[in-house]
Amino acid sequence: MTAFVTLGLEHSIANWFFLPYGLVLDEQGAVPLAGVCRNLAVVTAGNILGGTLLVAGVYWIAYLRGGRRGA
């Protein structure tokens, strides 16, 4: 998980830990709760969409696209 954050990537599972952790450590209220929720919603939707398209697309190309069907 820390590798995703260190590299600057957005991953919903990593954000589910690091954003609430940041809220707990934030003494001055610099991290708005609405921003945390918006980030988690957008990143989770992007992970679902990207994972679905990439994983399903690769399987479709590898196994189902125009080839012979099972015997």
Buried (B, 14 or more C-beta within 10 A) or exposed (E): EEEBBEEEEBBBEBBBEBBBEEBEEEEEEEBEEEEBEEBBEEBBEEBEEEEEEEEEEEEEEEEEEEEEEEE
